[in-house]
Amino acid sequence: MTWHTVIEQSELANGQRAFYDLDDGTRVAVFNLNGDYAAIESMCTHAMFELDDAPIEGDNIICPLHGAQFCIKTGKVCSAPAYEDLKTYPVRVFEGHIQIQDEA
Ligand code: FES
């Protein structure tokens, strides 16, 4: 388990996201949701569509391709056609840096 620095805390404004590419090629998106930080894999589980530019509504991210919705905080599917949850990652703030933890 390794912590990776994604961005300075001061650089991630409310409603914004930042990205981190893990060694295995997984792209992780980290969000600031009203001061809560959450990290998900930035890839829709329905047809593997990239979610980097997907719109956010409240705590949900909406896949631009077919409209599936996922809760960013839990990764849970909220709306079809996806039925598999998004992978989530632990997030922490460490010495002013936002960090995510991978499983390796
Ligand atoms: S690829 Fe995301 S809903 Fe189909």
Backbone and ligand atoms as CSV (ligand in chain L), in Angstrom:
chain,resi,resn,atom,element,x,y,z
A,1,MET,N,N,0.852,-1.199,0.000
A,1,MET,CA,C,0.000,0.000,0.000
A,1,MET,C,C,0.881,1.240,0.000
A,2,THR,N,N,0.720,2.053,-1.004
A,2,THR,CA,C,1.552,3.245,-1.134
A,2,THR,C,C,0.665,4.474,-1.260
A,3,TRP,N,N,1.069,5.553,-0.570
A,3,TRP,CA,C,0.367,6.829,-0.746
A,3,TRP,C,C,1.044,7.613,-1.852
A,4,HIS,N,N,0.240,8.160,-2.747
A,4,HIS,CA,C,0.756,8.947,-3.861
A,4,HIS,C,C,0.214,10.372,-3.768
A,5,THR,N,N,1.091,11.332,-3.905
A,5,THR,CA,C,0.650,12.723,-3.911
A,5,THR,C,C,0.051,13.059,-5.271
A,6,VAL,N,N,-1.168,13.590,-5.229
A,6,VAL,CA,C,-1.879,13.940,-6.464
A,6,VAL,C,C,-1.740,15.426,-6.764
A,7,ILE,N,N,-1.943,16.256,-5.745
A,7,ILE,CA,C,-1.988,17.710,-5.959
A,7,ILE,C,C,-1.889,18.380,-4.595
A,8,GLU,N,N,-1.466,19.641,-4.601
A,8,GLU,CA,C,-1.498,20.434,-3.372
A,8,GLU,C,C,-2.962,20.669,-2.988
A,9,GLN,N,N,-3.235,20.607,-1.701
A,9,GLN,CA,C,-4.611,20.818,-1.240
A,9,GLN,C,C,-5.133,22.189,-1.696
A,10,SER,N,N,-4.274,23.194,-1.651
A,10,SER,CA,C,-4.692,24.559,-1.996
A,10,SER,C,C,-5.018,24.706,-3.489
A,11,GLU,N,N,-4.595,23.753,-4.295
A,11,GLU,CA,C,-4.827,23.855,-5.742
A,11,GLU,C,C,-6.095,23.146,-6.199
A,12,LEU,N,N,-6.750,22.419,-5.297
A,12,LEU,CA,C,-7.955,21.695,-5.690
A,12,LEU,C,C,-9.178,22.381,-5.076
A,13,ALA,N,N,-9.767,23.258,-5.871
A,13,ALA,CA,C,-10.906,24.039,-5.387
A,13,ALA,C,C,-12.159,23.166,-5.316
A,14,ASN,N,N,-13.143,23.669,-4.591
A,14,ASN,CA,C,-14.422,22.974,-4.481
A,14,ASN,C,C,-15.011,22.704,-5.867
A,15,GLY,N,N,-15.435,21.464,-6.089
A,15,GLY,CA,C,-16.047,21.092,-7.366
A,15,GLY,C,C,-15.044,20.691,-8.436
A,16,GLN,N,N,-13.754,20.830,-8.127
A,16,GLN,CA,C,-12.726,20.494,-9.117
A,16,GLN,C,C,-12.251,19.050,-8.932
A,17,ARG,N,N,-11.536,18.574,-9.937
A,17,ARG,CA,C,-10.945,17.240,-9.851
A,17,ARG,C,C,-9.503,17.281,-10.343
A,18,ALA,N,N,-8.720,16.307,-9.891
A,18,ALA,CA,C,-7.340,16.148,-10.344
A,18,ALA,C,C,-7.136,14.669,-10.632
A,19,PHE,N,N,-6.092,14.354,-11.386
A,19,PHE,CA,C,-5.913,12.970,-11.843
A,19,PHE,C,C,-4.550,12.433,-11.428
A,20,TYR,N,N,-4.542,11.106,-11.252
A,20,TYR,CA,C,-3.281,10.423,-10.974
A,20,TYR,C,C,-3.299,9.087,-11.717
A,21,ASP,N,N,-2.245,8.815,-12.468
A,21,ASP,CA,C,-2.156,7.550,-13.195
A,21,ASP,C,C,-1.298,6.565,-12.410
A,22,LEU,N,N,-1.920,5.486,-11.959
A,22,LEU,CA,C,-1.185,4.458,-11.210
A,22,LEU,C,C,-0.287,3.664,-12.150
A,23,ASP,N,N,0.663,2.947,-11.569
A,23,ASP,CA,C,1.623,2.178,-12.368
A,23,ASP,C,C,0.937,1.149,-13.263
A,24,ASP,N,N,-0.207,0.625,-12.829
A,24,ASP,CA,C,-0.890,-0.395,-13.639
A,24,ASP,C,C,-1.741,0.219,-14.749
A,25,GLY,N,N,-1.664,1.544,-14.913
A,25,GLY,CA,C,-2.392,2.211,-15.983
A,25,GLY,C,C,-3.754,2.741,-15.570
A,26,THR,N,N,-4.165,2.422,-14.342
A,26,THR,CA,C,-5.462,2.918,-13.870
A,26,THR,C,C,-5.396,4.427,-13.656
A,27,ARG,N,N,-6.380,5.119,-14.206
A,27,ARG,CA,C,-6.450,6.570,-14.019
A,27,ARG,C,C,-7.438,6.870,-12.896
A,28,VAL,N,N,-6.948,7.558,-11.886
A,28,VAL,CA,C,-7.763,7.865,-10.712
A,28,VAL,C,C,-8.098,9.350,-10.712
A,29,ALA,N,N,-9.347,9.663,-10.455
A,29,ALA,CA,C,-9.782,11.054,-10.335
A,29,ALA,C,C,-10.066,11.351,-8.871
A,30,VAL,N,N,-9.528,12.459,-8.397
A,30,VAL,CA,C,-9.740,12.890,-7.011
A,30,VAL,C,C,-10.572,14.168,-7.037
A,31,PHE,N,N,-11.612,14.197,-6.226
A,31,PHE,CA,C,-12.570,15.309,-6.247
A,31,PHE,C,C,-12.576,16.046,-4.909
A,32,ASN,N,N,-12.832,17.344,-5.005
A,32,ASN,CA,C,-13.154,18.146,-3.826
A,32,ASN,C,C,-14.651,18.408,-3.886
A,33,LEU,N,N,-15.374,17.775,-2.954
A,33,LEU,CA,C,-16.826,17.935,-2.890
A,33,LEU,C,C,-17.148,18.683,-1.612
A,34,ASN,N,N,-17.193,19.988,-1.700
A,34,ASN,CA,C,-17.467,20.820,-0.521
A,34,ASN,C,C,-16.518,20.524,0.628
A,35,GLY,N,N,-15.254,20.340,0.315
A,35,GLY,CA,C,-14.251,20.117,1.355
A,35,GLY,C,C,-14.028,18.656,1.697
A,36,ASP,N,N,-14.881,17.776,1.184
A,36,ASP,CA,C,-14.643,16.332,1.323
A,36,ASP,C,C,-13.902,15.857,0.081
A,37,TYR,N,N,-12.896,15.030,0.293
A,37,TYR,CA,C,-12.140,14.516,-0.847
A,37,TYR,C,C,-12.520,13.061,-1.089
A,38,ALA,N,N,-12.636,12.695,-2.360
A,38,ALA,CA,C,-12.977,11.319,-2.724
A,38,ALA,C,C,-12.264,10.973,-4.012
A,39,ALA,N,N,-11.911,9.696,-4.151
A,39,ALA,CA,C,-11.175,9.255,-5.341
A,39,ALA,C,C,-11.846,8.028,-5.932
A,40,ILE,N,N,-12.013,8.057,-7.256
A,40,ILE,CA,C,-12.611,6.950,-7.991
A,40,ILE,C,C,-11.773,6.657,-9.222
A,41,GLU,N,N,-11.935,5.443,-9.750
A,41,GLU,CA,C,-11.350,5.165,-11.055
A,41,GLU,C,C,-12.135,5.969,-12.089
A,42,SER,N,N,-11.407,6.650,-12.989
A,42,SER,CA,C,-12.055,7.563,-13.928
A,42,SER,C,C,-12.470,6.836,-15.205
A,43,MET,N,N,-13.216,5.758,-15.024
A,43,MET,CA,C,-13.607,4.918,-16.165
A,43,MET,C,C,-14.967,4.285,-15.865
A,44,CYS,N,N,-15.937,4.537,-16.734
A,44,CYS,CA,C,-17.271,3.979,-16.528
A,44,CYS,C,C,-17.226,2.457,-16.634
A,45,THR,N,N,-17.930,1.776,-15.729
A,45,THR,CA,C,-17.928,0.315,-15.710
A,45,THR,C,C,-18.874,-0.287,-16.751
A,46,HIS,N,N,-19.674,0.556,-17.385
A,46,HIS,CA,C,-20.642,0.028,-18.346
A,46,HIS,C,C,-19.964,-0.396,-19.642
A,47,ALA,N,N,-19.312,0.552,-20.318
A,47,ALA,CA,C,-18.637,0.223,-21.579
A,47,ALA,C,C,-17.247,0.846,-21.612
A,48,MET,N,N,-16.653,0.965,-20.426
A,48,MET,CA,C,-15.279,1.456,-20.310
A,48,MET,C,C,-15.081,2.799,-21.015
A,49,PHE,N,N,-15.943,3.734,-20.708
A,49,PHE,CA,C,-15.811,5.082,-21.261
A,49,PHE,C,C,-15.125,5.973,-20.227
A,50,GLU,N,N,-14.160,6.751,-20.709
A,50,GLU,CA,C,-13.399,7.613,-19.798
A,50,GLU,C,C,-14.297,8.676,-19.160
A,51,LEU,N,N,-14.137,8.871,-17.856
A,51,LEU,CA,C,-14.986,9.830,-17.134
A,51,LEU,C,C,-14.263,11.141,-16.810
A,52,ASP,N,N,-13.103,11.374,-17.436
A,52,ASP,CA,C,-12.309,12.566,-17.085
A,52,ASP,C,C,-13.097,13.868,-17.222
A,53,ASP,N,N,-13.956,13.934,-18.236
A,53,ASP,CA,C,-14.715,15.168,-18.473
A,53,ASP,C,C,-16.193,15.011,-18.119
A,54,ALA,N,N,-16.527,13.944,-17.414
A,54,ALA,CA,C,-17.932,13.687,-17.094
A,54,ALA,C,C,-18.460,14.743,-16.127
A,55,PRO,N,N,-19.684,15.208,-16.352
A,55,PRO,CA,C,-20.256,16.212,-15.462
A,55,PRO,C,C,-20.584,15.642,-14.083
A,56,ILE,N,N,-20.615,16.545,-13.106
A,56,ILE,CA,C,-20.941,16.196,-11.722
A,56,ILE,C,C,-22.256,16.879,-11.362
A,57,GLU,N,N,-23.089,16.127,-10.624
A,57,GLU,CA,C,-24.316,16.713,-10.097
A,57,GLU,C,C,-24.404,16.319,-8.640
A,58,GLY,N,N,-24.247,17.280,-7.749
A,58,GLY,CA,C,-24.166,16.949,-6.329
A,58,GLY,C,C,-22.964,16.065,-6.090
A,59,ASP,N,N,-23.196,14.888,-5.481
A,59,ASP,CA,C,-22.104,13.940,-5.237
A,59,ASP,C,C,-21.999,12.892,-6.348
A,60,ASN,N,N,-22.767,13.055,-7.405
A,60,ASN,CA,C,-22.784,12.048,-8.471
A,60,ASN,C,C,-22.003,12.498,-9.697
A,61,ILE,N,N,-21.410,11.497,-10.372
A,61,ILE,CA,C,-20.783,11.744,-11.659
A,61,ILE,C,C,-21.626,11.037,-12.704
A,62,ILE,N,N,-21.792,11.682,-13.858
A,62,ILE,CA,C,-22.700,11.170,-14.879
A,62,ILE,C,C,-21.898,10.823,-16.123
A,63,CYS,N,N,-21.976,9.564,-16.533
A,63,CYS,CA,C,-21.235,9.147,-17.725
A,63,CYS,C,C,-21.834,9.815,-18.962
A,64,PRO,N,N,-21.000,10.482,-19.750
A,64,PRO,CA,C,-21.519,11.189,-20.928
A,64,PRO,C,C,-22.006,10.253,-22.026
A,65,LEU,N,N,-21.583,8.986,-21.999
A,65,LEU,CA,C,-21.917,8.116,-23.130
A,65,LEU,C,C,-23.360,7.617,-23.083
A,66,HIS,N,N,-23.758,6.992,-21.964
A,66,HIS,CA,C,-25.131,6.465,-21.876
A,66,HIS,C,C,-25.875,6.941,-20.631
A,67,GLY,N,N,-25.254,7.803,-19.839
A,67,GLY,CA,C,-25.985,8.430,-18.740
A,67,GLY,C,C,-25.971,7.714,-17.412
A,68,ALA,N,N,-25.176,6.664,-17.261
A,68,ALA,CA,C,-25.105,6.018,-15.942
A,68,ALA,C,C,-24.594,7.021,-14.907
A,69,GLN,N,N,-25.079,6.855,-13.665
A,69,GLN,CA,C,-24.630,7.745,-12.593
A,69,GLN,C,C,-24.018,6.928,-11.475
A,70,PHE,N,N,-22.974,7.499,-10.889
A,70,PHE,CA,C,-22.281,6.861,-9.774
A,70,PHE,C,C,-22.097,7.887,-8.661
A,71,CYS,N,N,-22.163,7.424,-7.424
A,71,CYS,CA,C,-21.828,8.281,-6.293
A,71,CYS,C,C,-20.302,8.374,-6.205
A,72,ILE,N,N,-19.773,9.577,-6.240
A,72,ILE,CA,C,-18.319,9.756,-6.205
A,72,ILE,C,C,-17.749,9.318,-4.853
A,73,LYS,N,N,-18.497,9.519,-3.786
A,73,LYS,CA,C,-17.984,9.212,-2.447
A,73,LYS,C,C,-17.922,7.713,-2.165
A,74,THR,N,N,-18.863,6.955,-2.754
A,74,THR,CA,C,-18.917,5.518,-2.456
A,74,THR,C,C,-18.583,4.653,-3.667
A,75,GLY,N,N,-18.643,5.222,-4.858
A,75,GLY,CA,C,-18.437,4.466,-6.085
A,75,GLY,C,C,-19.669,3.700,-6.532
A,76,LYS,N,N,-20.726,3.740,-5.727
A,76,LYS,CA,C,-21.919,2.932,-6.022
A,76,LYS,C,C,-22.663,3.436,-7.260
A,77,VAL,N,N,-23.167,2.484,-8.047
A,77,VAL,CA,C,-24.023,2.835,-9.173
A,77,VAL,C,C,-25.328,3.408,-8.639
A,78,CYS,N,N,-25.767,4.532,-9.202
A,78,CYS,CA,C,-27.045,5.128,-8.802
A,78,CYS,C,C,-28.072,5.017,-9.908
A,79,SER,N,N,-27.602,4.750,-11.118
A,79,SER,CA,C,-28.524,4.764,-12.251
A,79,SER,C,C,-27.980,3.904,-13.390
A,80,ALA,N,N,-28.873,3.126,-14.017
A,80,ALA,CA,C,-28.509,2.292,-15.169
A,80,ALA,C,C,-28.043,3.194,-16.311
A,81,PRO,N,N,-27.387,2.618,-17.327
A,81,PRO,CA,C,-27.251,1.193,-17.612
A,81,PRO,C,C,-26.056,0.512,-16.942
A,82,ALA,N,N,-25.229,1.203,-16.205
A,82,ALA,CA,C,-24.143,0.513,-15.506
A,82,ALA,C,C,-24.718,-0.287,-14.345
A,83,TYR,N,N,-24.102,-1.384,-13.998
A,83,TYR,CA,C,-24.538,-2.158,-12.832
A,83,TYR,C,C,-23.378,-2.505,-11.917
A,84,GLU,N,N,-22.155,-2.233,-12.353
A,84,GLU,CA,C,-20.980,-2.470,-11.501
A,84,GLU,C,C,-20.513,-1.149,-10.917
A,85,ASP,N,N,-20.184,-1.165,-9.613
A,85,ASP,CA,C,-19.715,0.054,-8.950
A,85,ASP,C,C,-18.347,0.464,-9.474
A,86,LEU,N,N,-18.033,1.744,-9.300
A,86,LEU,CA,C,-16.690,2.241,-9.592
A,86,LEU,C,C,-15.765,1.884,-8.439
A,87,LYS,N,N,-14.516,1.641,-8.758
A,87,LYS,CA,C,-13.510,1.402,-7.722
A,87,LYS,C,C,-13.211,2.728,-7.029
A,88,THR,N,N,-13.071,2.667,-5.724
A,88,THR,CA,C,-12.723,3.865,-4.955
A,88,THR,C,C,-11.357,3.671,-4.306
A,89,TYR,N,N,-10.753,4.771,-3.899
A,89,TYR,CA,C,-9.423,4.742,-3.285
A,89,TYR,C,C,-9.429,5.596,-2.024
A,90,PRO,N,N,-8.685,5.155,-1.000
A,90,PRO,CA,C,-8.552,5.994,0.196
A,90,PRO,C,C,-7.851,7.306,-0.153
A,91,VAL,N,N,-8.299,8.385,0.476
A,91,VAL,CA,C,-7.714,9.712,0.270
A,91,VAL,C,C,-7.332,10.284,1.624
A,92,ARG,N,N,-6.220,10.988,1.683
A,92,ARG,CA,C,-5.850,11.707,2.890
A,92,ARG,C,C,-5.183,13.020,2.501
A,93,VAL,N,N,-5.182,13.942,3.479
A,93,VAL,CA,C,-4.404,15.164,3.314
A,93,VAL,C,C,-3.197,15.017,4.217
A,94,PHE,N,N,-2.012,15.109,3.632
A,94,PHE,CA,C,-0.773,14.919,4.376
A,94,PHE,C,C,0.154,16.087,4.081
A,95,GLU,N,N,0.431,16.863,5.101
A,95,GLU,CA,C,1.322,18.032,4.980
A,95,GLU,C,C,0.955,18.899,3.787
A,96,GLY,N,N,-0.333,19.136,3.644
A,96,GLY,CA,C,-0.805,20.051,2.594
A,96,GLY,C,C,-0.955,19.415,1.237
A,97,HIS,N,N,-0.684,18.122,1.141
A,97,HIS,CA,C,-0.836,17.413,-0.130
A,97,HIS,C,C,-2.045,16.486,-0.051
A,98,ILE,N,N,-2.769,16.380,-1.145
A,98,ILE,CA,C,-3.833,15.376,-1.239
A,98,ILE,C,C,-3.205,14.114,-1.799
A,99,GLN,N,N,-3.409,13.037,-1.075
A,99,GLN,CA,C,-2.784,11.774,-1.470
A,99,GLN,C,C,-3.837,10.678,-1.614
A,100,ILE,N,N,-3.574,9.749,-2.514
A,100,ILE,CA,C,-4.419,8.557,-2.655
A,100,ILE,C,C,-3.568,7.328,-2.368
A,101,GLN,N,N,-4.256,6.279,-1.966
A,101,GLN,CA,C,-3.552,5.030,-1.661
A,101,GLN,C,C,-3.943,3.958,-2.666
A,102,ASP,N,N,-2.925,3.289,-3.222
A,102,ASP,CA,C,-3.242,2.160,-4.095
A,102,ASP,C,C,-3.092,0.856,-3.324
A,103,GLU,N,N,-3.364,-0.258,-3.997
A,103,GLU,CA,C,-3.340,-1.547,-3.312
A,103,GLU,C,C,-2.008,-2.237,-3.417
A,104,ALA,N,N,-1.110,-1.707,-4.253
A,104,ALA,CA,C,0.172,-2.393,-4.499
A,104,ALA,C,C,1.106,-2.240,-3.299
L,1,FES,S1,S,-20.259,3.735,-20.981
L,1,FES,FE1,FE,-20.939,4.835,-19.269
L,1,FES,S2,S,-23.071,4.530,-19.277
L,1,FES,FE2,FE,-22.386,3.392,-20.974
